[in-house]
Amino acid sequence: MSDDYAGPVAYHGGQRFQPLYAAGVHHARQYGNLEEMKALAELAEWYLAAEGDIAAELALLKAEIAKLEAGSEG
């Protein structure tokens, strides 16, 4: 990760990483920093292995939010 990056960071395996936000991934690609891109890819693979299908979990979370909001309107 570039030393001038001032955004949020995450730690994995004693290493400092940029979290997996689209802006962070875009930044790594834009500046062509191979080490940063490899670190983000490794972190993404670790995260997916640990957390599974985040899109499915997000859909369930949104459904629960909608259910609770509908119940509070009544």
C-alpha positions as CSV (number, residue, x, y, z in Angstrom):
1,M,0.0,0.0,0.0
2,S,1.3,3.4,-0.8
3,D,2.6,5.4,2.2
4,D,0.6,8.4,1.2
5,Y,-2.8,6.6,1.5
6,A,-4.7,8.2,4.4
7,G,-7.9,6.2,4.3
8,P,-8.9,3.4,6.7
9,V,-6.7,0.3,7.0
10,A,-7.1,-3.3,8.0
11,Y,-4.5,-5.7,9.4
12,H,-4.0,-9.4,8.4
13,G,-1.1,-11.5,9.2
14,G,0.7,-8.6,10.8
15,Q,0.5,-6.6,7.6
16,R,-1.3,-3.3,7.0
17,F,-3.8,-3.4,4.2
18,Q,-6.3,-1.1,2.6
19,P,-9.8,-2.5,3.2
20,L,-11.8,-4.0,0.3
21,Y,-13.6,-1.0,-0.9
22,A,-14.0,-0.3,-4.6
23,A,-12.1,2.9,-4.2
24,G,-9.1,1.1,-2.6
25,V,-9.1,-1.5,-5.4
26,H,-9.4,1.2,-8.0
27,H,-6.5,3.1,-6.4
28,A,-4.2,0.1,-6.5
29,R,-5.0,-0.6,-10.1
30,Q,-4.7,3.1,-11.1
31,Y,-1.2,3.4,-9.7
32,G,-0.1,0.0,-10.9
33,N,1.4,-0.9,-7.5
34,L,1.9,-4.7,-8.0
35,E,2.6,-5.4,-4.3
36,E,-0.5,-3.5,-3.3
37,M,-2.6,-5.3,-5.8
38,K,-1.3,-8.7,-4.7
39,A,-1.9,-7.8,-1.1
40,L,-5.5,-6.7,-1.8
41,A,-6.1,-9.9,-3.9
42,E,-4.8,-12.1,-1.0
43,L,-6.9,-10.2,1.5
44,A,-10.0,-10.6,-0.7
45,E,-9.4,-14.3,-1.1
46,W,-8.9,-14.7,2.7
47,Y,-12.1,-12.6,3.3
48,L,-14.2,-14.7,0.9
49,A,-12.9,-17.9,2.4
50,A,-13.7,-16.7,5.9
51,E,-17.0,-15.0,5.2
52,G,-18.5,-16.8,2.2
53,D,-21.1,-15.2,0.0
54,I,-21.4,-11.6,1.3
55,A,-23.9,-10.8,-1.4
56,A,-26.3,-13.4,-0.1
57,E,-25.8,-12.2,3.5
58,L,-26.4,-8.6,2.4
59,A,-29.7,-9.6,0.7
60,L,-30.8,-11.3,3.9
61,L,-29.8,-8.3,6.0
62,K,-31.8,-6.0,3.7
63,A,-34.8,-8.2,3.9
64,E,-34.7,-8.1,7.7
65,I,-34.4,-4.3,7.6
66,A,-37.4,-4.1,5.3
67,K,-39.4,-6.4,7.6
68,L,-38.5,-4.4,10.7
69,E,-39.2,-1.1,8.9
70,A,-42.6,-2.3,7.7
71,G,-43.5,-3.5,11.3
72,S,-42.6,-0.1,12.7
73,E,-44.9,1.7,10.3
74,G,-48.0,-0.1,11.5
